[in-house]
Amino acid sequence: MEVVRADGRTPNQLRPLACSRNLLHRAHGSARWSQGDTIVLAAVYGPKAGTRKGENPEKACIEVIWKPKTGQIGKEEKEYEMILKRTLQSICLLTIHPNTTTSIILQVVGDDGALLPCAINASCAALVDSGIPLKHLAVAICCGLTETGSVILDPTKAEEQKMRAFAYLVFPNSPLSVLPKAPSAVDDEPGIITSVTHGLMSECHYINCLGHGHAACAKISEFLRRSMQTQLPGDLSKST
Amino acid sequence: MKVEQPSDPPLNSCVDQLVVPGDTVLDLSTMSNQTIKLGEGLRQDSDKISVMKAGKLRLSKPNKYWVESSHKRYVPCVEDTILGIVVDSKPDNFLVDIKGPTLAFLPVLAFEGGTRRNIPKFEVGTLLYVRVVKANNSMNPELSCTDASGKAAEFGPLKDGYMFETSTGLARMLLSSPTCPVLEALGKKLSFEIAIGLNGRVWVNASSPATTVILSNAIMKSEFLSGTQQRIMVEKLMQKLQ
C-alpha cells in the first residue's frame, strides 16, 4: 500500500542533500550539511594537547558541544552530545594521537525533522575536512514507522509527529576496495554503528527499518564521496 | 626474453584517485616479498592497507604510497622544515607551537656552536625557522636550528617581516620544484625575502608594507589556481601597482 507523503515524496525518497566543507575561517575543519530544511553546521577544533580530567591519556579524547537553534541547553542537548560522542569515538582512530582533545561543536541552523542524523553526517564531513584519522565514515538516516506499519525514510517534522515510532540509524560507509569480493559473500549483516529508537516497534518492523536504512545509506555514502571530489586542491605539484 | 616489471600497482588500483577513510587500497596477500613504504594517511590492517584521511592516493615508484591532502593542522614528520612560535622556555628546551597535536621541544643547545654559556634568549612569540628531528605519535616532537651536519644553514629566528597562516597543501605547492608560478611571477617584479614552513606558515619580508600586503594576498589567493591563472593574477596585480 503506497503511502502518500505531504511533500510528494515516495516512501524511500530522501530530501535533497547538500554538503559544503571548509566554510569557517578559524575552525580547523567545518562542514554544513542540509537535508531539505534541516541544516546543521559542524566545526572541529583539534587535535589539541592535553585530555580532560578522568579521560584515558593513552587515547585521544573527543568532546562534543551541541548548540540548539533557540533556547537554553537542557537534557535533550546533553543526550545528543552523548550519542554523538559515542558514535564519533567509534569511527575515529583514537590511538594515533594519544593525550590530545578534539572538540566538535554543532550549531543547529534549521530543524525540520531527522535532526540527529543530519548532525552526525555534518560532524563526519567536518572530521574529514580537518584531517582527523578515521577508520571509516559514518552515514546516518532516520527511518519512521507509520500507523499502517510501512517504513518511510527521512521524515519531516510534521511526519515525525504523526508516526508511531522512528529510529535513527548510523551505518559505516560503503568503501572502495581492491580486494576481490568473495563469490559467496552476501550482504546479509550490514554493520551498524548507532541505533536510537523512539516509540514502540516490533522486531520485524525494526529489521525492516534496518534494511531500508542500509540501502539509503549507500546512496548518502555515494553523495558524500562525490562531494569530496569537487574540493581536491589543484594538481600543480608533479609527482617526482 | 620477457622482462618482468617488478612492482606495478594492481590493475584495479585507486592510484591518483580520490580515496575516503575506510577504502582498502592494497591487498598484501597478492603482493608477496615486497617492501612497501606507507606515507601519511595510510595504515596497515593485518593483510590490507586502508585509508585514514580523505585525499588523492599517490604512488612514487617503486614502492612509496601516500594520501595527498591539505589541512589546516600539521602532522610532524622527520626532516621537515617548519616555522614555529616560541610559547615558553624551560631550562633544557624551548616549547614551540608548530600547529600540531602537541607542542614541540627545541633543545637549548641545538644551535650552531651552542654551549651552555651562549644559550639564545627567545621571547615568547618569537618566530623560528626550524627542522624536525624526531617525530613520534606518543612523544612531543623535537626540533633543531641546525642542519644534519651541525651548520646553521638559515635556521633560527626570523626578524621583521610578516607571518601568515595557510594550509599545508598550499605550503607544499609553494615549495615544489620547479618554482611555483606565483612566486616566480612575483619575484620578477618585486624584491622580497620569503620563508615557507611545511606546517602551513609563510613569512615574507619586503621593503615596504604595501609590497608585503600584495605578496601575502597574492600567495593566499593562488591556492586553487592553475599555473596560467596564477601568472595572470600576478600580472593584473602588478598593473594596479603602476
Boltz contact constraints between the chains, C-beta under 6 A:
constraints:
  - contact:
      token1: [A, 28]
      token2: [B, 72]
      max_distance: 6.0
  - contact:
      token1: [A, 28]
      token2: [B, 73]
      max_distance: 6.0
  - contact:
      token1: [A, 47]
      token2: [B, 101]
      max_distance: 6.0
  - contact:
      token1: [A, 49]
      token2: [B, 102]
      max_distance: 6.0
  - contact:
      token1: [A, 96]
      token2: [B, 137]
      max_distance: 6.0
  - contact:
      token1: [A, 97]
      token2: [B, 101]
      max_distance: 6.0
  - contact:
      token1: [A, 98]
      token2: [B, 138]
      max_distance: 6.0
  - contact:
      token1: [A, 100]
      token2: [B, 101]
      max_distance: 6.0
  - contact:
      token1: [A, 128]
      token2: [B, 54]
      max_distance: 6.0
  - contact:
      token1: [A, 131]
      token2: [B, 53]
      max_distance: 6.0
  - contact:
      token1: [A, 131]
      token2: [B, 71]
      max_distance: 6.0
  - contact:
      token1: [A, 133]
      token2: [B, 52]
      max_distance: 6.0
  - contact:
      token1: [A, 134]
      token2: [B, 21]
      max_distance: 6.0
  - contact:
      token1: [A, 136]
      token2: [B, 21]
      max_distance: 6.0
  - contact:
      token1: [A, 136]
      token2: [B, 22]
      max_distance: 6.0
  - contact:
      token1: [A, 137]
      token2: [B, 21]
      max_distance: 6.0
  - contact:
      token1: [A, 137]
      token2: [B, 22]
      max_distance: 6.0
  - contact:
      token1: [A, 173]
      token2: [B, 22]
      max_distance: 6.0
  - contact:
      token1: [A, 175]
      token2: [B, 22]
      max_distance: 6.0
  - contact:
      token1: [A, 175]
      token2: [B, 23]
      max_distance: 6.0
  - contact:
      token1: [A, 176]
      token2: [B, 23]
      max_distance: 6.0
  - contact:
      token1: [A, 177]
      token2: [B, 24]
      max_distance: 6.0
  - contact:
      token1: [A, 178]
      token2: [B, 10]
      max_distance: 6.0
  - contact:
      token1: [A, 178]
      token2: [B, 12]
      max_distance: 6.0
  - contact:
      token1: [A, 178]
      token2: [B, 24]
      max_distance: 6.0
  - contact:
      token1: [A, 178]
      token2: [B, 27]
      max_distance: 6.0
  - contact:
      token1: [A, 179]
      token2: [B, 24]
      max_distance: 6.0
  - contact:
      token1: [A, 179]
      token2: [B, 27]
      max_distance: 6.0
  - contact:
      token1: [A, 225]
      token2: [B, 20]
      max_distance: 6.0
  - contact:
      token1: [A, 228]
      token2: [B, 54]
      max_distance: 6.0
  - contact:
      token1: [A, 229]
      token2: [B, 18]
      max_distance: 6.0
  - contact:
      token1: [A, 233]
      token2: [B, 70]
      max_distance: 6.0
  - contact:
      token1: [A, 233]
      token2: [B, 169]
      max_distance: 6.0
  - contact:
      token1: [A, 234]
      token2: [B, 224]
      max_distance: 6.0
  - contact:
      token1: [A, 234]
      token2: [B, 226]
      max_distance: 6.0
  - contact:
      token1: [A, 236]
      token2: [B, 173]
      max_distance: 6.0
  - contact:
      token1: [A, 237]
      token2: [B, 173]
      max_distance: 6.0
  - contact:
      token1: [A, 237]
      token2: [B, 176]
      max_distance: 6.0
  - contact:
      token1: [A, 239]
      token2: [B, 58]
      max_distance: 6.0
